[in-house]
Amino acid sequence: MLDLQAIESQEIKIKWIDGDLVSVNEPTFRMFKKMSNVDQADDEGIGKVLVEMLNNNTSSKKFKLSDLDPLTTGQITALIKKLTGQKEAADQHPN
């Protein structure tokens, strides 16, 4: 039997550019669907979903779309990979 209550949500630790440590909860399936439905060329759409994922944190930090502006494309790519990579890890190791 698969007991979904027994599978704990994992937190993703992110050190923000100002040095703050933010513990972001694993994205929900709804968030994954939103991200996959955004056109790759829609930077603002990707940013909105990314902010939603970042705001799903236990650190009481609230992000705005403008908080992404100073980030480099490498930093944005790393954030997306880290946040969405949790799904790949869960697929490979569901327990």
C-alpha positions in Angstrom: 0.0 0.0 0.0 1.2 3.5 -0.8 0.6 5.8 2.1 0.8 9.4 0.9 0.6 10.7 4.4 3.9 8.9 5.2 5.7 10.6 2.4 7.0 13.9 3.8 7.3 17.0 1.8 10.9 18.0 1.3 12.2 21.5 1.7 14.5 23.0 -0.8 17.1 25.3 0.9 17.9 28.4 -1.2 20.4 31.1 -0.2 19.0 34.3 -1.8 21.2 37.0 -3.3 21.0 39.1 -0.1 22.3 36.2 2.0 18.9 35.1 3.4 18.3 31.4 3.7 14.9 30.5 2.4 13.3 27.0 2.9 10.9 26.4 0.0 8.4 23.6 0.2 8.3 21.1 -2.7 6.1 22.5 -5.5 2.7 21.0 -5.8 1.3 19.2 -8.8 -0.7 22.4 -9.6 2.5 24.4 -9.7 4.1 21.9 -12.0 1.1 22.0 -14.4 1.3 25.8 -14.4 5.0 25.7 -15.2 4.6 23.2 -18.0 1.8 25.2 -19.5 3.8 28.4 -19.8 5.4 29.1 -23.1 9.2 29.0 -22.9 9.4 32.5 -24.5 7.0 34.0 -21.9 9.5 35.3 -19.4 6.9 37.0 -17.3 4.7 33.9 -17.1 7.7 31.8 -16.1 8.6 34.4 -13.5 5.0 34.4 -12.0 5.1 30.7 -11.6 8.6 30.8 -10.1 7.5 33.5 -7.6 4.5 31.3 -6.7 6.9 28.4 -6.0 9.3 30.6 -4.0 6.4 32.0 -1.9 5.5 28.4 -0.9 8.2 28.6 1.8 8.4 28.2 5.5 10.7 31.2 6.0 7.9 33.8 6.0 9.6 35.6 3.1 7.3 37.0 0.4 8.7 37.3 -3.1 7.5 39.6 -5.9 8.1 39.4 -9.6 10.5 42.3 -9.3 12.7 40.3 -6.9 13.7 38.2 -9.9 15.0 41.2 -11.9 18.5 41.4 -10.4 19.1 37.6 -11.0 21.2 36.5 -13.9 19.8 34.0 -16.5 22.1 31.4 -14.9 20.6 32.0 -11.5 17.0 31.8 -12.9 17.9 28.6 -14.7 19.4 27.1 -11.6 16.3 28.0 -9.5 14.0 26.5 -12.0 16.1 23.3 -12.2 16.3 23.0 -8.5 12.6 23.6 -7.9 11.4 21.3 -10.7 14.2 18.8 -10.2 12.5 17.7 -7.0 9.9 16.0 -9.2 12.5 14.1 -11.1 14.1 12.9 -7.8 10.8 11.8 -6.4 10.0 9.9 -9.6 13.4 8.1 -9.3 13.1 7.5 -5.5 9.4 7.7 -4.4 10.2 6.7 -0.8 
